[in-house]
Amino acid sequence: MLGEYLPILLFLIVATGIGITLLVMGNLLGPKRPGAEKLSPYECGFEAFEDARGRFDVRYYLIAILFIVFDLEIAFLFPWAVVFKSIGTPAIIAMTVFLAILVVGFIYEWKKGALEWE
């Protein structure tokens, strides 16, 4: 009975060994101090090491929310595409309405200038 757990134990040992090896190699071969590029603003547009209560532009969050909305659209499209031939006409119409609503929302956001980063 314990022999059935041997592959799991072997997997855990190999995974732990690979993890430790990568951490050690990263510490030995990587840079010792972060450079200016590593400490520069990334994606959010403000300095990484400032006061946490500082003001920053809300447009970053708007773009992030729009990305999540359109990214979740893909999560609905993949299962639909897999069973496309067997779902029938009502499901095709439902997906067309869903995509049309998303396209109308995207055009609205575009016309309002929400995607502009000035």
C-alpha positions in Angstrom: 0.0 0.0 0.0 2.8 2.4 0.8 4.3 1.6 -2.6 1.4 3.5 -4.2 2.7 6.8 -2.6 6.2 6.4 -3.9 5.6 8.4 -7.1 4.1 11.2 -5.1 7.1 11.2 -2.7 9.5 11.1 -5.6 7.7 14.0 -7.3 7.9 16.1 -4.0 11.6 15.3 -3.7 12.4 16.3 -7.3 10.2 19.5 -7.0 11.9 20.5 -3.8 15.3 19.9 -5.3 14.6 21.9 -8.4 13.2 24.8 -6.2 16.2 24.9 -3.9 18.6 24.7 -6.9 16.9 27.6 -8.7 17.0 29.7 -5.5 20.7 29.0 -4.9 21.6 29.7 -8.5 19.6 32.9 -8.5 21.4 34.1 -5.4 24.8 33.1 -6.7 24.5 34.3 -10.3 22.1 37.2 -9.9 23.0 40.9 -9.2 23.8 41.7 -5.6 22.0 45.0 -5.5 19.0 46.1 -7.6 19.9 48.7 -10.2 18.1 51.9 -11.2 15.9 50.0 -13.7 14.8 47.5 -11.1 13.8 50.4 -8.7 12.1 52.5 -11.4 8.3 52.9 -11.7 6.7 49.9 -13.4 3.2 49.7 -14.8 1.6 51.8 -12.1 3.4 55.0 -13.1 4.5 56.2 -9.7 7.6 55.5 -7.6 7.7 52.2 -5.8 9.1 53.5 -2.5 7.0 56.5 -1.5 4.4 57.2 1.1 1.6 54.8 0.9 -0.9 57.6 1.3 0.3 59.5 -1.7 -2.0 60.5 -4.6 -1.8 58.7 -7.9 -3.7 58.6 -11.1 -7.0 56.6 -11.1 -6.7 55.9 -14.8 -4.4 53.0 -14.0 -7.3 51.3 -12.2 -9.7 52.0 -15.0 -7.4 50.4 -17.5 -6.9 47.4 -15.2 -10.7 47.0 -14.7 -11.3 47.1 -18.5 -8.5 44.6 -19.0 -10.2 42.2 -16.5 -13.6 42.6 -18.2 -12.3 41.8 -21.6 -10.0 39.1 -20.3 -13.0 37.4 -18.6 -14.7 37.5 -22.0 -12.1 35.1 -23.3 -12.8 32.8 -20.3 -16.4 32.5 -21.6 -15.4 32.1 -25.3 -13.0 29.1 -24.9 -15.6 26.6 -23.5 -18.1 27.9 -26.0 -15.7 27.4 -28.9 -15.0 23.8 -27.8 -18.6 22.8 -28.0 -19.5 25.1 -30.8 -20.9 22.3 -33.1 -23.1 20.7 -30.5 -24.7 23.6 -28.7 -27.4 24.6 -31.1 -28.8 27.9 -32.4 -30.0 29.4 -29.1 -26.5 29.2 -27.6 -25.0 30.8 -30.7 -27.5 33.6 -30.5 -26.8 34.1 -26.7 -23.1 34.3 -27.4 -23.7 36.8 -30.2 -25.7 39.0 -27.9 -23.0 38.7 -25.2 -20.3 39.7 -27.7 -22.4 42.5 -29.1 -22.9 44.0 -25.6 -19.2 43.8 -25.0 -18.4 45.5 -28.3 -20.9 48.3 -27.6 -19.3 48.8 -24.1 -15.8 48.9 -25.7 -16.9 51.5 -28.3 -18.5 53.5 -25.5 -15.3 53.5 -23.5 -13.3 54.3 -26.6 -15.5 57.3 -27.5 -15.5 58.6 -23.9 -11.7 58.6 -24.0 -11.3 56.1 -21.1 -8.5 54.3 -23.0 -6.4 57.5 -23.5 -3.4 57.8 -21.3 -2.6 61.5 -21.4 
